[in-house]
Amino acid sequence: MRLRNAALAVASAAALVLSAPLSANAATGDFLYKVGPGVPAGIADPESGKCIDLFGATEAAPAFAPDNFTTSTATVFLDFGCNGDTYYVMNPGKRLGDRLKLRSVIFS
């Protein structure tokens, strides 16, 4: 009887977590990129409206080859802190090649 109650409690908790709405301030999906010699990296469900400096990107070696598999538009910047005149706007689903370098991103 206790095992059944415990299983029911776990199933109920899982259903509650899965039914909770996503934050209205999140870009649902994954933003993928590469660092170093083609090492994959990414961000899952990034926050909208907040500049994100990309993990693994450095001054000497920027990230490259971004794939925007989120539901939001991503604006990628060559400089950290979403600064500078060098940026590119990526619509949802957009994939760019190895030639595009980036160090930060912000989602709409």
Secondary structure, DSSP 8 states (H G I E B T S, - for coil): -HHHHHHHHHHHHHHHHHHS---TTB--EEEEEEETTTEEEEEES-BTTS-EE-TT--SSS-EEEEEEEESS-EEEESSGGG-SS-EEEE-TT-B--TT-EESEEEE-
